[in-house]
């Protein structure tokens, strides 16, 4: 991180209706970030919470390809430090997908920290 770095966040509280653990989808349009031209970005951390009685998972997706998976236990939470990972270059699209067992409803808390340089 240098003096020109800018923190960015993908965060919020969202409703999730499970379509099956093999059917992840974009959790919410606000959980999309595009690296600006001339910049690079690194994910720094992931925090998530799950209100349901079933395991769910969130996926950090880069340009349509799963980058990291974050399983969250029933009525649980997780915090994962992601420092020392690859740079996301200009125009990379980062999204947060989620999946839950079919018919399961959950409230999902998401907080993804990014550093844009």
Rosetta constraint file for C-alpha pairs under 8 A:
AtomPair CA 1 CA 5 HARMONIC 5.90 0.50
AtomPair CA 1 CA 115 HARMONIC 7.56 0.50
AtomPair CA 1 CA 117 HARMONIC 7.25 0.50
AtomPair CA 2 CA 117 HARMONIC 7.55 0.50
AtomPair CA 4 CA 117 HARMONIC 6.22 0.50
AtomPair CA 5 CA 115 HARMONIC 6.36 0.50
AtomPair CA 5 CA 116 HARMONIC 5.47 0.50
AtomPair CA 5 CA 117 HARMONIC 4.50 0.50
AtomPair CA 6 CA 115 HARMONIC 5.75 0.50
AtomPair CA 6 CA 116 HARMONIC 5.05 0.50
AtomPair CA 6 CA 117 HARMONIC 6.46 0.50
AtomPair CA 7 CA 113 HARMONIC 7.19 0.50
AtomPair CA 7 CA 114 HARMONIC 5.83 0.50
AtomPair CA 7 CA 115 HARMONIC 4.71 0.50
AtomPair CA 7 CA 116 HARMONIC 6.16 0.50
AtomPair CA 8 CA 113 HARMONIC 6.13 0.50
AtomPair CA 8 CA 114 HARMONIC 4.96 0.50
AtomPair CA 8 CA 115 HARMONIC 6.01 0.50
AtomPair CA 8 CA 116 HARMONIC 6.83 0.50
AtomPair CA 9 CA 111 HARMONIC 6.81 0.50
AtomPair CA 9 CA 112 HARMONIC 5.57 0.50
AtomPair CA 9 CA 113 HARMONIC 4.85 0.50
AtomPair CA 9 CA 114 HARMONIC 5.93 0.50
AtomPair CA 10 CA 30 HARMONIC 7.36 0.50
AtomPair CA 10 CA 31 HARMONIC 5.33 0.50
AtomPair CA 10 CA 32 HARMONIC 7.34 0.50
AtomPair CA 10 CA 33 HARMONIC 7.63 0.50
AtomPair CA 10 CA 110 HARMONIC 7.27 0.50
AtomPair CA 10 CA 111 HARMONIC 5.82 0.50
AtomPair CA 10 CA 112 HARMONIC 5.03 0.50
AtomPair CA 10 CA 113 HARMONIC 6.75 0.50
AtomPair CA 11 CA 31 HARMONIC 6.94 0.50
AtomPair CA 11 CA 109 HARMONIC 7.53 0.50
AtomPair CA 11 CA 110 HARMONIC 4.96 0.50
AtomPair CA 11 CA 111 HARMONIC 4.26 0.50
AtomPair CA 11 CA 112 HARMONIC 6.14 0.50
AtomPair CA 12 CA 109 HARMONIC 5.96 0.50
AtomPair CA 12 CA 110 HARMONIC 5.50 0.50
AtomPair CA 12 CA 111 HARMONIC 6.70 0.50
AtomPair CA 13 CA 107 HARMONIC 6.81 0.50
AtomPair CA 13 CA 108 HARMONIC 5.68 0.50
AtomPair CA 13 CA 109 HARMONIC 4.55 0.50
AtomPair CA 13 CA 110 HARMONIC 6.41 0.50
AtomPair CA 14 CA 27 HARMONIC 7.38 0.50
AtomPair CA 14 CA 28 HARMONIC 7.35 0.50
AtomPair CA 14 CA 107 HARMONIC 5.63 0.50
AtomPair CA 14 CA 108 HARMONIC 5.21 0.50
AtomPair CA 14 CA 109 HARMONIC 6.48 0.50
AtomPair CA 15 CA 105 HARMONIC 7.28 0.50
AtomPair CA 15 CA 106 HARMONIC 5.84 0.50
AtomPair CA 15 CA 107 HARMONIC 4.65 0.50
AtomPair CA 15 CA 108 HARMONIC 6.18 0.50
AtomPair CA 16 CA 27 HARMONIC 7.10 0.50
AtomPair CA 16 CA 98 HARMONIC 7.70 0.50
AtomPair CA 16 CA 99 HARMONIC 7.94 0.50
AtomPair CA 16 CA 100 HARMONIC 7.70 0.50
AtomPair CA 16 CA 104 HARMONIC 7.99 0.50
AtomPair CA 16 CA 105 HARMONIC 5.55 0.50
AtomPair CA 16 CA 106 HARMONIC 5.10 0.50
AtomPair CA 16 CA 107 HARMONIC 6.09 0.50
AtomPair CA 16 CA 108 HARMONIC 6.78 0.50
AtomPair CA 17 CA 100 HARMONIC 7.08 0.50
AtomPair CA 17 CA 102 HARMONIC 7.69 0.50
AtomPair CA 17 CA 103 HARMONIC 6.45 0.50
AtomPair CA 17 CA 104 HARMONIC 5.78 0.50
AtomPair CA 17 CA 105 HARMONIC 4.47 0.50
AtomPair CA 17 CA 106 HARMONIC 6.55 0.50
AtomPair CA 18 CA 99 HARMONIC 5.94 0.50
AtomPair CA 18 CA 100 HARMONIC 4.21 0.50
AtomPair CA 18 CA 101 HARMONIC 5.11 0.50
AtomPair CA 18 CA 102 HARMONIC 4.60 0.50
AtomPair CA 18 CA 103 HARMONIC 5.25 0.50
AtomPair CA 18 CA 104 HARMONIC 4.97 0.50
AtomPair CA 18 CA 105 HARMONIC 6.13 0.50
AtomPair CA 19 CA 23 HARMONIC 5.90 0.50
AtomPair CA 19 CA 24 HARMONIC 7.62 0.50
AtomPair CA 19 CA 99 HARMONIC 6.97 0.50
AtomPair CA 19 CA 100 HARMONIC 6.44 0.50
AtomPair CA 19 CA 101 HARMONIC 6.20 0.50
AtomPair CA 19 CA 102 HARMONIC 4.30 0.50
AtomPair CA 19 CA 103 HARMONIC 6.48 0.50
AtomPair CA 19 CA 104 HARMONIC 7.97 0.50
AtomPair CA 20 CA 24 HARMONIC 7.54 0.50
AtomPair CA 20 CA 99 HARMONIC 6.46 0.50
AtomPair CA 20 CA 100 HARMONIC 5.51 0.50
AtomPair CA 20 CA 101 HARMONIC 4.22 0.50
AtomPair CA 20 CA 102 HARMONIC 4.19 0.50
AtomPair CA 20 CA 103 HARMONIC 7.80 0.50
AtomPair CA 21 CA 56 HARMONIC 7.44 0.50
AtomPair CA 21 CA 57 HARMONIC 7.95 0.50
AtomPair CA 21 CA 99 HARMONIC 5.20 0.50
AtomPair CA 21 CA 100 HARMONIC 5.10 0.50
AtomPair CA 21 CA 101 HARMONIC 5.12 0.50
AtomPair CA 21 CA 102 HARMONIC 7.31 0.50
AtomPair CA 22 CA 99 HARMONIC 7.25 0.50
AtomPair CA 23 CA 99 HARMONIC 6.20 0.50
AtomPair CA 24 CA 97 HARMONIC 5.90 0.50
AtomPair CA 24 CA 98 HARMONIC 5.11 0.50
AtomPair CA 24 CA 99 HARMONIC 4.36 0.50
AtomPair CA 24 CA 100 HARMONIC 7.76 0.50
AtomPair CA 25 CA 97 HARMONIC 4.90 0.50
AtomPair CA 25 CA 98 HARMONIC 5.60 0.50
AtomPair CA 25 CA 99 HARMONIC 6.68 0.50
AtomPair CA 26 CA 31 HARMONIC 7.79 0.50
AtomPair CA 26 CA 95 HARMONIC 6.95 0.50
AtomPair CA 26 CA 96 HARMONIC 5.94 0.50
AtomPair CA 26 CA 97 HARMONIC 4.19 0.50
AtomPair CA 26 CA 98 HARMONIC 6.38 0.50
AtomPair CA 27 CA 31 HARMONIC 7.11 0.50
AtomPair CA 27 CA 96 HARMONIC 6.21 0.50
AtomPair CA 27 CA 97 HARMONIC 5.11 0.50
AtomPair CA 27 CA 98 HARMONIC 5.50 0.50
AtomPair CA 28 CA 32 HARMONIC 7.95 0.50
AtomPair CA 28 CA 96 HARMONIC 7.81 0.50
AtomPair CA 31 CA 95 HARMONIC 5.67 0.50
AtomPair CA 31 CA 96 HARMONIC 5.65 0.50
AtomPair CA 32 CA 93 HARMONIC 7.06 0.50
AtomPair CA 32 CA 94 HARMONIC 5.69 0.50
AtomPair CA 32 CA 95 HARMONIC 4.47 0.50
AtomPair CA 32 CA 96 HARMONIC 6.86 0.50
AtomPair CA 33 CA 93 HARMONIC 5.81 0.50
AtomPair CA 33 CA 94 HARMONIC 5.12 0.50
AtomPair CA 33 CA 95 HARMONIC 6.47 0.50
AtomPair CA 34 CA 90 HARMONIC 7.73 0.50
AtomPair CA 34 CA 91 HARMONIC 5.73 0.50
AtomPair CA 34 CA 92 HARMONIC 5.67 0.50
AtomPair CA 34 CA 93 HARMONIC 4.53 0.50
AtomPair CA 34 CA 94 HARMONIC 6.25 0.50
AtomPair CA 35 CA 39 HARMONIC 6.50 0.50
AtomPair CA 35 CA 40 HARMONIC 6.39 0.50
AtomPair CA 35 CA 41 HARMONIC 6.58 0.50
AtomPair CA 35 CA 88 HARMONIC 7.15 0.50
AtomPair CA 35 CA 89 HARMONIC 6.57 0.50
AtomPair CA 35 CA 90 HARMONIC 4.90 0.50
AtomPair CA 35 CA 91 HARMONIC 5.02 0.50
AtomPair CA 35 CA 92 HARMONIC 5.44 0.50
AtomPair CA 35 CA 93 HARMONIC 6.63 0.50
AtomPair CA 35 CA 116 HARMONIC 7.80 0.50
AtomPair CA 36 CA 40 HARMONIC 7.61 0.50
AtomPair CA 36 CA 90 HARMONIC 5.49 0.50
AtomPair CA 36 CA 91 HARMONIC 6.07 0.50
AtomPair CA 37 CA 90 HARMONIC 4.89 0.50
AtomPair CA 37 CA 91 HARMONIC 6.33 0.50
AtomPair CA 38 CA 90 HARMONIC 6.00 0.50
AtomPair CA 39 CA 89 HARMONIC 6.70 0.50
AtomPair CA 39 CA 90 HARMONIC 5.59 0.50
AtomPair CA 39 CA 116 HARMONIC 6.70 0.50
AtomPair CA 39 CA 117 HARMONIC 5.57 0.50
AtomPair CA 40 CA 87 HARMONIC 6.21 0.50
AtomPair CA 40 CA 88 HARMONIC 5.44 0.50
AtomPair CA 40 CA 89 HARMONIC 4.62 0.50
AtomPair CA 40 CA 90 HARMONIC 5.81 0.50
AtomPair CA 40 CA 116 HARMONIC 5.82 0.50
AtomPair CA 40 CA 117 HARMONIC 5.40 0.50
AtomPair CA 41 CA 87 HARMONIC 5.71 0.50
AtomPair CA 41 CA 88 HARMONIC 4.99 0.50
AtomPair CA 41 CA 89 HARMONIC 6.63 0.50
AtomPair CA 41 CA 114 HARMONIC 6.58 0.50
AtomPair CA 41 CA 115 HARMONIC 5.47 0.50
AtomPair CA 41 CA 116 HARMONIC 4.26 0.50
AtomPair CA 41 CA 117 HARMONIC 5.99 0.50
AtomPair CA 42 CA 83 HARMONIC 7.69 0.50
AtomPair CA 42 CA 85 HARMONIC 6.88 0.50
AtomPair CA 42 CA 86 HARMONIC 6.76 0.50
AtomPair CA 42 CA 87 HARMONIC 5.17 0.50
AtomPair CA 42 CA 88 HARMONIC 6.04 0.50
AtomPair CA 42 CA 114 HARMONIC 5.60 0.50
AtomPair CA 42 CA 115 HARMONIC 5.37 0.50
AtomPair CA 42 CA 116 HARMONIC 6.65 0.50
AtomPair CA 43 CA 82 HARMONIC 6.14 0.50
AtomPair CA 43 CA 83 HARMONIC 6.81 0.50
AtomPair CA 43 CA 85 HARMONIC 7.29 0.50
AtomPair CA 43 CA 112 HARMONIC 7.40 0.50
AtomPair CA 43 CA 113 HARMONIC 6.04 0.50
AtomPair CA 43 CA 114 HARMONIC 4.36 0.50
AtomPair CA 43 CA 115 HARMONIC 6.46 0.50
AtomPair CA 44 CA 81 HARMONIC 6.25 0.50
AtomPair CA 44 CA 82 HARMONIC 4.86 0.50
AtomPair CA 44 CA 83 HARMONIC 4.87 0.50
AtomPair CA 44 CA 112 HARMONIC 7.59 0.50
AtomPair CA 44 CA 113 HARMONIC 5.32 0.50
AtomPair CA 44 CA 114 HARMONIC 5.26 0.50
AtomPair CA 44 CA 115 HARMONIC 6.74 0.50
AtomPair CA 45 CA 79 HARMONIC 7.32 0.50
AtomPair CA 45 CA 80 HARMONIC 5.68 0.50
AtomPair CA 45 CA 81 HARMONIC 4.43 0.50
AtomPair CA 45 CA 82 HARMONIC 4.85 0.50
AtomPair CA 45 CA 83 HARMONIC 6.91 0.50
AtomPair CA 45 CA 112 HARMONIC 5.81 0.50
AtomPair CA 45 CA 113 HARMONIC 5.18 0.50
AtomPair CA 45 CA 114 HARMONIC 7.29 0.50
AtomPair CA 46 CA 78 HARMONIC 7.85 0.50
AtomPair CA 46 CA 79 HARMONIC 5.70 0.50
AtomPair CA 46 CA 80 HARMONIC 5.15 0.50
AtomPair CA 46 CA 81 HARMONIC 6.47 0.50
AtomPair CA 46 CA 82 HARMONIC 7.12 0.50
AtomPair CA 46 CA 110 HARMONIC 7.69 0.50
AtomPair CA 46 CA 111 HARMONIC 5.95 0.50
AtomPair CA 46 CA 112 HARMONIC 4.57 0.50
AtomPair CA 46 CA 113 HARMONIC 6.48 0.50
AtomPair CA 47 CA 77 HARMONIC 7.37 0.50
AtomPair CA 47 CA 78 HARMONIC 5.60 0.50
AtomPair CA 47 CA 79 HARMONIC 4.41 0.50
AtomPair CA 47 CA 80 HARMONIC 6.42 0.50
AtomPair CA 47 CA 109 HARMONIC 7.91 0.50
AtomPair CA 47 CA 110 HARMONIC 5.98 0.50
AtomPair CA 47 CA 111 HARMONIC 5.04 0.50
AtomPair CA 47 CA 112 HARMONIC 6.28 0.50
AtomPair CA 48 CA 72 HARMONIC 7.22 0.50
AtomPair CA 48 CA 77 HARMONIC 5.47 0.50
AtomPair CA 48 CA 78 HARMONIC 5.43 0.50
AtomPair CA 48 CA 79 HARMONIC 6.70 0.50
AtomPair CA 48 CA 108 HARMONIC 7.05 0.50
AtomPair CA 48 CA 109 HARMONIC 5.26 0.50
AtomPair CA 48 CA 110 HARMONIC 4.67 0.50
AtomPair CA 48 CA 111 HARMONIC 6.29 0.50
AtomPair CA 49 CA 72 HARMONIC 6.76 0.50
AtomPair CA 49 CA 75 HARMONIC 7.43 0.50
AtomPair CA 49 CA 76 HARMONIC 5.83 0.50
AtomPair CA 49 CA 77 HARMONIC 4.11 0.50
AtomPair CA 49 CA 78 HARMONIC 6.56 0.50
AtomPair CA 49 CA 108 HARMONIC 5.57 0.50
AtomPair CA 49 CA 109 HARMONIC 4.80 0.50
AtomPair CA 49 CA 110 HARMONIC 6.77 0.50
AtomPair CA 50 CA 55 HARMONIC 7.96 0.50
AtomPair CA 50 CA 56 HARMONIC 7.27 0.50
AtomPair CA 50 CA 72 HARMONIC 6.39 0.50
AtomPair CA 50 CA 73 HARMONIC 7.11 0.50
AtomPair CA 50 CA 74 HARMONIC 6.40 0.50
AtomPair CA 50 CA 75 HARMONIC 5.26 0.50
AtomPair CA 50 CA 76 HARMONIC 5.54 0.50
AtomPair CA 50 CA 77 HARMONIC 6.24 0.50
AtomPair CA 50 CA 106 HARMONIC 6.51 0.50
AtomPair CA 50 CA 107 HARMONIC 6.11 0.50
AtomPair CA 50 CA 108 HARMONIC 4.96 0.50
AtomPair CA 50 CA 109 HARMONIC 6.67 0.50
AtomPair CA 51 CA 74 HARMONIC 6.93 0.50
AtomPair CA 51 CA 75 HARMONIC 4.71 0.50
AtomPair CA 51 CA 76 HARMONIC 7.13 0.50
AtomPair CA 51 CA 106 HARMONIC 5.41 0.50
AtomPair CA 51 CA 107 HARMONIC 5.29 0.50
AtomPair CA 51 CA 108 HARMONIC 6.57 0.50
AtomPair CA 52 CA 74 HARMONIC 5.64 0.50
AtomPair CA 52 CA 75 HARMONIC 5.51 0.50
AtomPair CA 52 CA 104 HARMONIC 7.36 0.50
AtomPair CA 52 CA 105 HARMONIC 6.59 0.50
AtomPair CA 52 CA 106 HARMONIC 4.82 0.50
AtomPair CA 52 CA 107 HARMONIC 7.08 0.50
AtomPair CA 53 CA 74 HARMONIC 4.63 0.50
AtomPair CA 53 CA 75 HARMONIC 5.91 0.50
AtomPair CA 54 CA 73 HARMONIC 6.86 0.50
AtomPair CA 54 CA 74 HARMONIC 4.54 0.50
AtomPair CA 54 CA 75 HARMONIC 7.59 0.50
AtomPair CA 54 CA 100 HARMONIC 7.59 0.50
AtomPair CA 54 CA 101 HARMONIC 7.42 0.50
AtomPair CA 54 CA 104 HARMONIC 7.44 0.50
AtomPair CA 55 CA 71 HARMONIC 7.01 0.50
AtomPair CA 55 CA 72 HARMONIC 5.77 0.50
AtomPair CA 55 CA 73 HARMONIC 4.57 0.50
AtomPair CA 55 CA 74 HARMONIC 4.77 0.50
AtomPair CA 55 CA 100 HARMONIC 6.95 0.50
AtomPair CA 55 CA 101 HARMONIC 7.86 0.50
AtomPair CA 56 CA 71 HARMONIC 5.90 0.50
AtomPair CA 56 CA 72 HARMONIC 5.47 0.50
AtomPair CA 56 CA 73 HARMONIC 6.69 0.50
AtomPair CA 56 CA 74 HARMONIC 7.40 0.50
AtomPair CA 56 CA 98 HARMONIC 7.41 0.50
AtomPair CA 56 CA 99 HARMONIC 5.83 0.50
AtomPair CA 56 CA 100 HARMONIC 4.64 0.50
AtomPair CA 56 CA 101 HARMONIC 7.25 0.50
AtomPair CA 57 CA 69 HARMONIC 6.84 0.50
AtomPair CA 57 CA 70 HARMONIC 5.36 0.50
AtomPair CA 57 CA 71 HARMONIC 4.07 0.50
AtomPair CA 57 CA 72 HARMONIC 5.59 0.50
AtomPair CA 57 CA 98 HARMONIC 5.75 0.50
AtomPair CA 57 CA 99 HARMONIC 5.58 0.50
AtomPair CA 57 CA 100 HARMONIC 6.78 0.50
AtomPair CA 58 CA 69 HARMONIC 5.97 0.50
AtomPair CA 58 CA 70 HARMONIC 5.13 0.50
AtomPair CA 58 CA 71 HARMONIC 6.41 0.50
AtomPair CA 58 CA 72 HARMONIC 7.81 0.50
AtomPair CA 58 CA 96 HARMONIC 6.63 0.50
AtomPair CA 58 CA 97 HARMONIC 5.51 0.50
AtomPair CA 58 CA 98 HARMONIC 4.30 0.50
AtomPair CA 58 CA 99 HARMONIC 6.51 0.50
AtomPair CA 59 CA 66 HARMONIC 6.36 0.50
AtomPair CA 59 CA 67 HARMONIC 7.16 0.50
AtomPair CA 59 CA 68 HARMONIC 5.68 0.50
AtomPair CA 59 CA 69 HARMONIC 4.52 0.50
AtomPair CA 59 CA 70 HARMONIC 6.09 0.50
AtomPair CA 59 CA 96 HARMONIC 5.67 0.50
AtomPair CA 59 CA 97 HARMONIC 5.00 0.50
AtomPair CA 59 CA 98 HARMONIC 6.14 0.50
AtomPair CA 60 CA 66 HARMONIC 6.04 0.50
AtomPair CA 60 CA 67 HARMONIC 5.43 0.50
AtomPair CA 60 CA 68 HARMONIC 5.19 0.50
AtomPair CA 60 CA 69 HARMONIC 6.51 0.50
AtomPair CA 60 CA 94 HARMONIC 6.93 0.50
AtomPair CA 60 CA 95 HARMONIC 5.92 0.50
AtomPair CA 60 CA 96 HARMONIC 4.92 0.50
AtomPair CA 60 CA 97 HARMONIC 6.50 0.50
AtomPair CA 61 CA 65 HARMONIC 5.31 0.50
AtomPair CA 61 CA 66 HARMONIC 4.35 0.50
AtomPair CA 61 CA 67 HARMONIC 5.26 0.50
AtomPair CA 61 CA 68 HARMONIC 7.23 0.50
AtomPair CA 61 CA 93 HARMONIC 7.97 0.50
AtomPair CA 61 CA 94 HARMONIC 5.61 0.50
AtomPair CA 61 CA 95 HARMONIC 5.07 0.50
AtomPair CA 61 CA 96 HARMONIC 6.10 0.50
AtomPair CA 61 CA 97 HARMONIC 6.93 0.50
AtomPair CA 62 CA 66 HARMONIC 6.23 0.50
AtomPair CA 62 CA 67 HARMONIC 5.98 0.50
AtomPair CA 62 CA 92 HARMONIC 6.79 0.50
AtomPair CA 62 CA 93 HARMONIC 5.64 0.50
AtomPair CA 62 CA 94 HARMONIC 4.70 0.50
AtomPair CA 62 CA 95 HARMONIC 6.58 0.50
AtomPair CA 63 CA 92 HARMONIC 6.05 0.50
AtomPair CA 63 CA 93 HARMONIC 5.05 0.50
AtomPair CA 63 CA 94 HARMONIC 6.50 0.50
AtomPair CA 64 CA 93 HARMONIC 7.86 0.50
AtomPair CA 70 CA 78 HARMONIC 7.95 0.50
AtomPair CA 72 CA 76 HARMONIC 6.03 0.50
AtomPair CA 72 CA 77 HARMONIC 5.85 0.50
AtomPair CA 72 CA 78 HARMONIC 6.30 0.50
AtomPair CA 73 CA 77 HARMONIC 6.82 0.50
AtomPair CA 88 CA 92 HARMONIC 6.09 0.50
AtomPair CA 100 CA 104 HARMONIC 6.30 0.50
AtomPair CA 100 CA 105 HARMONIC 7.84 0.50
